[in-house]
Amino acid sequence: MFAAERPRLLGLAYRLLGSAAEAEDAVQDAFLRWNAADSSAVRVPAAWLTKVVTNLCLNRLASARATRESYIGPWLPEPVLTDEGALGPMETAEQRDSVSVGVLVMLERLTPPERAVFVLREAFGHTHREIADLLDVDEEHSRQLLRRAREHVGTPRRRFTPDTAQQRRILERFFAAAVEGDVAALERLLAEDAVAWTDGGGRVRAAVHPIAGRGKVVRFVAGVTTTPQAAGIEAEIRPVNGEAAAVLRIGGELIGVLWLETVPDERVSGVRVVLSPEKLAFLRGQTG
């Protein structure tokens, strides 16, 4: 029973925490509670487990917020391959969008209760009555929390998300221009107000502030990819966090993951790169 529920529970915990390692810990703690529970008191196992995992994550979010306030450089979530069901079903746009890097970053703006209601409603389709039972609040309070969350995040359907073929095509063009140092091609690809975020976590060299503006992003990308150390970078496009992403390696060693955000004319409005070795650990375990 627990094994069947585990991918869904991990997907819930990951959306709530933005950390695959912490999500695994929360699910493991839930397993221990499941083993110790009086089975006669668990009338609906899936609901019981959902409530336990949600509460464990809410407890973790308080300390996570304090940690992220002192984080070195931009904070991005840990990348996770999503083509093999590690985070549960990815059948709907809401399920895919709610694990995307852009949405997970925006969820950091929310209070823990707002984040829980948003995830339970938008990603998992729970009714407000079910959410009220899970969070021990009344239905009206659940609706208020969702309204406040949407004011900060917006509903997933409002975000522009190109289809997989478009994502791959744009990534390929971007990576080719970057490794060739083709400044003109990068300028054509990037929107005027493009922003780049690099998450090194203080462990590896990365920009400690967002890089804003097409010219600055072009110079940054060209500067990084034309160094001798970057000469051997290889990119494999894989579905990471529900979107096509470039999984970057040098000599077979995983060094980073890159996502692009685009606007409807296929220009790149955002570049997000995770370089922190600690944040790549889960993905490294998935890819071998």
Secondary structure, 3 states (H helix, E strand, C coil): CHHHHHHHHHHHHHHHHCCHHHHHHHHHHHHHHHHHCCHHHCCCHHHHHHHHHHHHHHHHHHHHHHHHHCCCCCCCCCCCECCCCCCCCCCCHHHHHCCCHHHHHHHCCCCHHHHHHHHHHHHCCCCHHHHHHHHCCCHHHHHHHHHHHHHHHCCHHHCCCCCHHHHHHHHHHHHHHHHHCCHHHHHHHEEEEEEEEEECCCCCCCCCCCEECHHHHHHHHHHHHCCHHHCCEEEEEEEECCEEEEEEEECCEEEEEEEEEECCCCCEEEEEEECCCHHHHHHHHHHC
